[in-house]
Amino acid sequence: MRNPPPRARLLAAGALTTLLVTALATAGAVANRPGKERGKPGGSADARPLVIGHRGAAGYRPEHTLASYELAARMGADFIEPDLVSTKDGVLVARHENEISATTDVADRPEFADRRTTKTVDGVALTGWFTEDFTLAELKTLRAKERIPEVRQRNTIYDGRFEVPTFDEVLDLRRRLSRELGREIGVYPETKHPTYFRSIGLALERPLVRALRGERLDRRRSPAFVQSFETRNLRMLDRRIDTPLVQLYGSPTSQPFDLRSRGRNRTYGDLATPRGLRRVSRYADGVGPPKGYIVPRNPDGSSGSPTSFVDDAHHAGLVVHPYTFRNENQFLPLELRSSADPNAYGDAISEYEQFFALGVDGLFSDNPDTAVEAREGR
């Protein structure tokens, strides 16, 4: 553990697969600790950045389903990414948010009509159905659906086919796919709204730590990362597990909810400065910024000049995993769009190639096959 005693950071020697070892070597180990050696960004010339299947292969299947995660791995993703929330009975399940009207058929289920309510989550009033009001058995009767059908109409043909998976089921899938594919498939869970869940007596940390330890994924050389938009959550986990931790970033002017709720005025932009990144390195091993922290957009939507964020993070000993890469025009810079149709595919490969060239250590993709193709073609 880092505190106390200080722990070693992302040392890339060990029993991972060659891909994961070389990717972590490229990232370098992470920040220096008294009495510990620090790896440096760079490393092996044949090291490759990680491809992280964002919510699985969300460009092709409804997100956060076992089908989506499996497809991502079979497309070549190195990691699959489940967002974790809690059920009423304290079971971790994979949903983008605890409000599930956009990702399940709950609104069409008359037996749950009386569960519709309004809650304040991270300071925002939300109306809908919430995972913490359902037992796991009840949640298992629901079926997943495409979250953005106006963008991914083809994904809607899978609506109603898949359950909401538990984190344990995701870990079981990871293990099975690792055997079948002959390479380690990593898992990259995100704790969603940890302060909120702690406030209602359903803290996410304990079941997460228990699951990681049961899967032997709480160790430096295991194929896992844990990420969060909050800071206190990561500091707590830093004292309890050895799994590499990643600080996610929101917009530069917004604040991590845990800091805002405690009266701290530090923004994500503050955490992105060289000084802020050094602070992050005291408890985390990497950073997950939106793409714009690295290549900002001009007012007309075209790409601006790259920033020094990647170099600054590497100088602080942090790996860099930006999000989210998607193939549709509306998510691409102006110069890479193929037409005025926002949902048509543009030149996504060129965007991947630019970020790989800028030295990112991995990235989150809704279309992991495209990300792998761009990486392999380098």
ROTI-913092 format. One line per 5 residues: number of its first residue (from 1); for each residue x, z, y of C-alpha. Coordinates in Angstrom, 3 decimals, always signed. Layout:
N
NUM) X Z Y  ...
# end
This chain:
378
1) +0.000 +0.000 +0.000  +1.155 -0.554 +3.565  +0.332 +2.853 +4.961  +1.821 +4.841 +3.369  +4.212 +3.646 +1.929
6) +4.888 +0.147 +3.332  +4.218 -2.548 +0.797  +5.906 -5.873 +0.170  +4.227 -8.957 +1.624  +3.245 -12.088 -0.295
11) +6.492 -12.472 -2.219  +6.195 -15.781 -3.922  +8.253 -14.992 -6.991  +6.179 -14.101 -10.013  +3.775 -15.219 -12.623
16) +1.447 -17.491 -10.682  +1.033 -21.108 -11.522  +3.595 -23.455 -9.995  +1.079 -24.672 -7.445  +0.184 -21.231 -6.180
21) +3.771 -20.057 -6.145  +4.977 -23.021 -4.137  +2.021 -22.834 -1.761  +2.665 -19.189 -1.046  +6.352 -19.940 -0.669
26) +5.524 -22.515 +1.964  +3.429 -19.941 +3.735  +6.363 -17.681 +3.337  +5.768 -14.131 +2.509  +4.099 -12.233 +5.322
31) +5.117 -9.821 +7.991  +8.203 -7.674 +7.944  +8.030 -4.057 +6.917  +10.700 -1.382 +7.323  +12.937 -1.447 +4.302
36) +11.305 -4.626 +2.919  +12.508 -8.199 +2.798  +10.414 -10.769 +4.614  +9.902 -14.280 +3.348  +9.877 -17.007 +5.987
41) +7.493 -19.878 +6.552  +8.938 -23.031 +5.134  +10.473 -22.880 +1.723  +10.429 -25.394 -1.082  +10.283 -29.028 -0.071
46) +7.720 -29.754 -2.802  +5.428 -26.886 -1.832  +1.832 -27.909 -1.158  -0.812 -26.323 +1.033  -3.786 -24.741 -0.708
51) -7.179 -26.400 -0.885  -9.904 -23.768 -0.704  -13.359 -24.846 -1.848  -15.481 -23.610 +1.049  -18.526 -21.972 -0.548
56) -17.550 -24.113 -3.531  -18.020 -27.831 -3.045  -20.726 -27.375 -0.425  -20.672 -31.036 +0.526  -22.060 -31.944 -2.907
61) -24.059 -28.984 -4.241  -26.037 -26.147 -2.621  -23.468 -23.655 -1.402  -22.600 -20.417 -3.171  -23.875 -21.471 -6.574
66) -21.891 -21.492 -9.791  -22.402 -25.259 -9.897  -20.809 -25.593 -6.463  -17.827 -23.407 -7.380  -17.270 -25.205 -10.667
71) -17.389 -28.629 -9.051  -14.837 -27.516 -6.443  -12.405 -26.414 -9.130  -12.880 -29.604 -11.138  -12.241 -31.615 -7.960
76) -8.842 -29.946 -7.657  -9.469 -26.965 -5.375  -6.958 -24.172 -5.844  -9.382 -21.455 -4.710  -13.141 -20.982 -4.632
81) -14.666 -18.974 -1.803  -17.673 -16.667 -2.305  -19.177 -14.872 +0.705  -20.268 -11.432 -0.463  -23.335 -9.376 +0.478
86) -25.085 -6.515 -1.319  -28.364 -6.135 -3.168  -30.565 -3.053 -2.859  -28.959 -1.637 -5.990  -25.412 -2.147 -4.741
91) -24.448 -5.350 -6.584  -22.282 -7.902 -4.778  -23.825 -11.370 -4.714  -22.664 -14.656 -3.216  -24.656 -15.731 -0.139
96) -23.491 -17.005 +3.233  -25.658 -14.373 +4.919  -27.756 -11.433 +3.816  -30.751 -13.206 +5.424  -31.648 -15.708 +2.702
101) -34.607 -17.769 +3.906  -32.351 -20.788 +4.578  -30.521 -20.664 +1.244  -33.203 -19.691 -1.293  -36.867 -20.380 -1.997
106) -37.891 -16.832 -1.054  -40.252 -18.045 +1.708  -42.279 -19.897 -0.945  -42.647 -16.852 -3.190  -45.923 -15.032 -2.428
111) -44.875 -11.973 -4.400  -42.191 -11.322 -1.777  -44.181 -12.170 +1.347  -44.332 -8.520 +2.389  -40.512 -8.282 +2.366
116) -40.258 -10.470 +5.464  -39.001 -8.300 +8.306  -36.868 -8.202 +11.448  -33.493 -6.466 +11.458  -30.573 -6.196 +13.833
121) -27.373 -7.330 +12.146  -24.170 -7.133 +14.180  -26.209 -6.808 +17.344  -28.411 -9.842 +16.653  -32.118 -9.600 +15.815
126) -32.954 -11.667 +12.720  -36.301 -12.246 +11.047  -36.532 -13.183 +7.396  -35.756 -11.837 +3.947  -32.612 -9.792 +3.309
131) -30.630 -9.285 +0.117  -30.465 -5.522 +0.642  -34.247 -5.355 +0.228  -34.106 -6.883 -3.271  -32.802 -5.496 -6.533
136) -30.536 -7.799 -8.479  -33.320 -8.424 -10.996  -35.645 -9.525 -8.196  -32.988 -11.683 -6.542  -32.323 -13.410 -9.842
141) -35.872 -14.768 -9.845  -35.108 -16.782 -6.680  -33.472 -20.196 -6.674  -30.907 -21.642 -4.288  -31.542 -24.548 -1.954
146) -29.512 -26.714 +0.412  -28.878 -24.882 +3.701  -28.532 -27.965 +5.938  -30.816 -30.602 +4.366  -30.862 -32.693 +7.537
151) -27.116 -33.269 +7.081  -26.906 -33.309 +3.278  -30.155 -34.777 +2.089  -28.616 -35.746 -1.249  -27.953 -32.095 -2.018
156) -31.669 -31.353 -1.891  -32.167 -32.946 -5.306  -30.547 -29.773 -6.697  -32.919 -27.404 -4.882  -34.518 -24.946 -7.275
161) -32.005 -25.447 -10.090  -29.490 -22.657 -9.540  -29.578 -18.857 -9.377  -27.905 -16.621 -6.830  -24.681 -15.603 -8.594
166) -23.139 -12.155 -8.668  -19.476 -11.695 -7.810  -18.838 -10.729 -11.418  -20.305 -14.070 -12.518  -18.027 -15.877 -10.070
171) -15.038 -14.047 -11.547  -16.161 -14.924 -15.072  -16.379 -18.580 -14.009  -12.923 -18.400 -12.442  -11.485 -17.117 -15.684
176) -13.225 -19.758 -17.814  -12.219 -22.645 -15.564  -8.624 -21.441 -15.458  -8.525 -21.678 -19.243  -10.277 -25.048 -19.409
181) -8.282 -26.694 -16.614  -4.946 -25.234 -17.615  -4.203 -23.827 -14.148  -5.132 -20.673 -12.311  -8.211 -21.002 -10.132
186) -7.996 -18.459 -7.360  -10.853 -16.563 -5.738  -11.121 -16.002 -1.986  -14.021 -13.598 -1.252  -15.254 -12.841 +2.246
191) -16.929 -9.559 +3.093  -19.972 -10.373 +5.246  -21.084 -7.849 +7.879  -19.168 -4.909 +6.374  -19.988 -2.541 +9.262
196) -23.696 -3.270 +8.886  -23.678 -2.751 +5.132  -21.721 +0.471 +5.514  -24.328 +1.696 +8.032  -27.152 +1.315 +5.484
201) -25.287 +3.017 +2.649  -24.251 -0.166 +0.819  -20.561 -0.405 +1.697  -18.984 -3.547 +0.279  -15.461 -2.214 -0.168
206) -15.920 -0.003 -3.231  -17.582 -2.580 -5.518  -15.187 -5.258 -4.259  -12.120 -3.171 -5.074  -13.581 -2.247 -8.458
211) -14.198 -5.907 -9.307  -10.753 -7.032 -8.198  -9.063 -4.308 -10.188  -11.154 -5.069 -13.244  -10.051 -8.687 -13.010
216) -6.459 -7.578 -12.247  -6.680 -9.395 -8.903  -5.572 -6.484 -6.732  -1.908 -7.375 -7.067  +0.449 -9.428 -4.973
221) +1.064 -12.090 -7.592  -2.594 -12.623 -8.447  -4.544 -15.720 -7.351  -6.742 -13.997 -4.788  -7.191 -13.395 -1.067
226) -9.787 -11.236 +0.698  -11.013 -12.245 +4.153  -13.155 -10.770 +6.901  -14.143 -11.403 +10.520  -13.876 -7.654 +11.107
231) -10.667 -5.652 +11.458  -11.568 -2.143 +10.302  -12.761 -3.550 +6.989  -9.373 -5.152 +6.384  -7.500 -2.028 +7.464
236) -9.509 -0.006 +4.946  -8.816 -2.506 +2.176  -5.132 -2.580 +3.088  -4.911 +1.069 +2.092  -6.672 +0.514 -1.226
241) -5.548 -2.783 -2.756  -2.521 -5.036 -2.859  -4.514 -8.257 -2.632  -3.399 -10.429 +0.308  -5.768 -10.012 +3.261
246) -6.797 -12.643 +5.798  -8.142 -11.997 +9.302  -10.813 -14.545 +10.157  -11.316 -15.627 +13.763  -14.486 -16.429 +15.655
251) -14.595 -18.153 +19.034  -11.819 -17.006 +21.397  -14.220 -15.239 +23.783  -16.149 -13.347 +21.091  -15.160 -10.034 +19.539
256) -14.914 -8.706 +16.015  -18.142 -6.726 +15.660  -16.398 -3.530 +14.637  -14.301 -3.574 +17.824  -17.298 -4.392 +20.029
261) -19.440 -1.666 +18.500  -16.665 +0.883 +19.123  -16.224 -0.103 +22.745  -12.970 -1.988 +22.291  -12.589 -5.026 +24.552
266) -10.213 -7.023 +22.369  -11.403 -10.583 +21.612  -10.410 -13.049 +18.929  -8.510 -14.881 +21.662  -6.478 -11.718 +22.233
271) -5.700 -11.599 +18.509  -4.481 -15.211 +18.659  -1.653 -14.579 +21.132  +1.862 -13.976 +19.770  +1.404 -10.268 +20.472
276) -2.050 -10.261 +18.892  -0.772 -12.008 +15.786  +1.939 -9.397 +15.415  -0.772 -6.739 +15.550  -2.760 -8.546 +12.883
281) +0.336 -8.677 +10.675  +0.321 -4.880 +10.499  -2.686 -4.950 +8.176  -3.215 -8.580 +7.097  -1.191 -11.279 +5.410
286) -2.814 -14.354 +6.900  -5.193 -15.712 +9.490  -8.207 -17.989 +9.156  -8.940 -19.646 +12.511  -11.455 -22.362 +13.367
291) -9.762 -25.759 +13.594  -9.897 -25.669 +17.388  -7.293 -22.919 +17.590  -4.812 -25.450 +16.208  -6.116 -28.776 +17.532
296) -8.584 -28.166 +20.371  -11.237 -30.694 +21.353  -11.408 -32.374 +24.752  -14.747 -32.381 +26.628  -15.556 -35.826 +25.186
301) -15.022 -34.573 +21.619  -11.642 -36.232 +21.097  -8.611 -34.326 +19.835  -6.517 -32.445 +22.352  -2.850 -31.605 +22.064
306) -1.945 -29.264 +19.202  -1.274 -25.661 +20.157  +1.513 -23.347 +19.056  -0.867 -21.232 +16.917  +0.603 -22.215 +13.542
311) +4.172 -21.588 +14.672  +3.211 -18.317 +16.362  +1.437 -17.101 +13.213  +4.354 -18.076 +11.012  +6.718 -16.296 +13.374
316) +4.599 -13.163 +12.850  +4.891 -13.677 +9.071  +1.284 -14.784 +8.558  -0.049 -17.657 +6.484  -2.551 -19.966 +8.223
321) -5.760 -21.180 +6.538  -8.040 -22.915 +9.101  -11.733 -23.713 +8.604  -13.943 -25.724 +8.106  -13.106 -29.322 +7.130
326) -16.042 -31.632 +6.454  -16.414 -35.390 +6.037  -19.382 -36.066 +8.324  -18.858 -37.623 +11.758  -20.397 -34.702 +13.616
331) -17.631 -32.412 +12.352  -14.777 -34.819 +13.150  -13.020 -35.529 +16.449  -14.333 -38.504 +18.385  -11.492 -40.851 +17.471
336) -12.109 -40.361 +13.732  -15.863 -40.969 +13.715  -17.022 -44.112 +11.959  -20.251 -44.644 +13.907  -22.910 -42.962 +16.016
341) -24.592 -41.658 +12.852  -23.694 -37.943 +12.829  -24.172 -37.642 +9.069  -22.150 -40.687 +7.999  -18.643 -40.114 +6.739
346) -15.771 -40.673 +9.146  -11.998 -40.775 +8.696  -11.709 -37.234 +7.389  -8.459 -37.954 +5.568  -6.637 -38.528 +8.847
351) -7.759 -35.118 +10.083  -6.457 -33.432 +6.938  -3.160 -35.277 +7.257  -2.747 -34.110 +10.841  -3.267 -30.456 +9.926
356) -0.987 -30.686 +6.908  +1.683 -32.187 +9.154  +1.237 -29.305 +11.608  +2.239 -26.891 +8.839  -0.950 -25.124 +7.784
361) -0.568 -23.256 +4.503  -4.037 -24.088 +3.240  -7.486 -24.968 +4.514  -11.169 -24.515 +3.779  -13.037 -27.679 +2.821
366) -16.654 -28.510 +1.985  -15.289 -31.672 +0.330  -12.356 -30.487 -1.763  -11.870 -33.860 -3.446  -11.177 -35.413 -0.039
371) -8.789 -32.598 +0.853  -6.914 -33.028 -2.438  -6.705 -36.790 -1.931  -5.233 -36.301 +1.539  -2.753 -33.749 +0.245
376) -1.661 -35.804 -2.749  -1.186 -38.888 -0.624  +1.296 -37.224 +1.699
# end
